[in-house]
Amino acid sequence: MAVSVQEIKDLMKATGVGMMDCKKALEEAEGDTEKAVTILREKGLATQAKKSSRVAAEGIVTSVVEGNVGAVVEVNIETDFAANNDEFKAFVAAVAKTVIEKDPADVDALKAATISGGSKSVEETLQDLFIKIRENMVIRRFKRLEGVLVPYVHGGGSIGVMVKLDTDLPADKVFEVGKNCALQVAAMNPAYLNRESVPAEVLDEEKKIIMTQMAEDPKMASKPEQVRAKIAEGKVGKYYSENCLLEQAYVKDDKMNVQNYIKTAAKELGGNINVVEYVRFERGEGIEKKKDDFAAEVASMASGNK
């Protein structure tokens, strides 16, 4: 069946797919635009499955608060170029809003939920977007919090942080304190909130490492065991100051730690403020990026392999 140039243009505009693919889909659908879109989606899904082995380590981490509910979300894509696509950015924002509104139990439940502001599921919306962008996309993780929350996004989506405060002051009065704590989390990446949060096995391993190091140091090895144990305790204190948010040196004034900054700020505001939880996602952390052999890729393309 012959299809008109205008029909092809309309389908291209609606889907973002190339001219020849649109032409073939319309011919196969006998001019039925909706059926053609379905055909393209099906082809897109097939291509998405083929591309799913390609590493998606770029993308966006966002941190959003609405009222007393917030979400930190990471959505990955293959290239930073595609991550800057306005439609991809809008999709990530809608996913975060869906987390806030629907409170999904996990990523699978999130993908099955109807996306905020739309009529399709999050997964269906992702697949529709894939038809346009043609890159593997992965909703990797999210965290939803409730309470007095302060969000922070660094570097256009490279790091997303959310800090939860316990306070008797209005949320707007403590926002700056929360923001400064979020900046601290983004910059210093503390592993734990406070020393009480550090697992016993982590401390035992740290002490073991310190004692082994001293045993191998001629100056330390000659010291009595109880002296070395006391020195080890001091070194564990340094571990706390490096790895626990509230004991870290405050980045804006290293003469005090974060806990002292919070206490000072709370006193000036005339109330109580405590950081009780935080979330920090860094884009692509823990994802092993594939090292592409550019010469081999070019040779593959030249030989007609996909």
Rosetta blueprint (number, residue, H / E / L):
1 M L
2 A L
3 V L
4 S L
5 V H
6 Q H
7 E H
8 I H
9 K H
10 D H
11 L H
12 M H
13 K H
14 A H
15 T H
16 G L
17 V L
18 G L
19 M H
20 M H
21 D H
22 C H
23 K H
24 K H
25 A H
26 L H
27 E H
28 E H
29 A L
30 E L
31 G L
32 D L
33 T H
34 E H
35 K H
36 A H
37 V H
38 T H
39 I H
40 L H
41 R H
42 E H
43 K H
44 G H
45 L H
46 A H
47 T H
48 Q H
49 A H
50 K H
51 K H
52 S L
53 S L
54 R L
55 V L
56 A L
57 A L
58 E E
59 G E
60 I E
61 V E
62 T E
63 S E
64 V E
65 V E
66 E E
67 G L
68 N L
69 V E
70 G E
71 A E
72 V E
73 V E
74 E E
75 V E
76 N E
77 I E
78 E L
79 T L
80 D H
81 F H
82 A H
83 A H
84 N L
85 N L
86 D H
87 E H
88 F H
89 K H
90 A H
91 F H
92 V H
93 A H
94 A H
95 V H
96 A H
97 K H
98 T H
99 V H
100 I H
101 E H
102 K H
103 D L
104 P L
105 A L
106 D L
107 V H
108 D H
109 A H
110 L H
111 K H
112 A H
113 A L
114 T E
115 I L
116 S L
117 G L
118 G L
119 S L
120 K L
121 S E
122 V H
123 E H
124 E H
125 T H
126 L H
127 Q H
128 D H
129 L H
130 F H
131 I H
132 K H
133 I H
134 R L
135 E L
136 N L
137 M E
138 V E
139 I E
140 R E
141 R E
142 F E
143 K E
144 R E
145 L E
146 E E
147 G L
148 V E
149 L E
150 V E
151 P E
152 Y E
153 V E
154 H E
155 G L
156 G L
157 G L
158 S L
159 I E
160 G E
161 V E
162 M E
163 V E
164 K E
165 L E
166 D E
167 T E
168 D L
169 L L
170 P L
171 A H
172 D H
173 K H
174 V H
175 F H
176 E H
177 V H
178 G H
179 K H
180 N H
181 C H
182 A H
183 L H
184 Q H
185 V H
186 A H
187 A H
188 M H
189 N L
190 P L
191 A L
192 Y E
193 L L
194 N L
195 R H
196 E H
197 S H
198 V L
199 P L
200 A H
201 E H
202 V H
203 L H
204 D H
205 E H
206 E H
207 K H
208 K H
209 I H
210 I H
211 M H
212 T H
213 Q H
214 M H
215 A H
216 E L
217 D L
218 P H
219 K H
220 M H
221 A H
222 S L
223 K L
224 P L
225 E H
226 Q H
227 V H
228 R H
229 A H
230 K H
231 I H
232 A H
233 E H
234 G H
235 K H
236 V H
237 G H
238 K H
239 Y H
240 Y H
241 S H
242 E H
243 N H
244 C E
245 L H
246 L H
247 E H
248 Q L
249 A E
250 Y E
251 V L
252 K L
253 D E
254 D E
255 K E
256 M E
257 N E
258 V H
259 Q H
260 N H
261 Y H
262 I H
263 K H
264 T H
265 A H
266 A H
267 K H
268 E H
269 L H
270 G L
271 G L
272 N L
273 I E
274 N E
275 V E
276 V E
277 E E
278 Y E
279 V E
280 R E
281 F E
282 E E
283 R L
284 G L
285 E L
286 G L
287 I L
288 E L
289 K L
290 K L
291 K L
292 D L
293 D L
294 F H
295 A H
296 A H
297 E H
298 V H
299 A H
300 S H
301 M H
302 A H
303 S L
304 G L
305 N L
306 K L
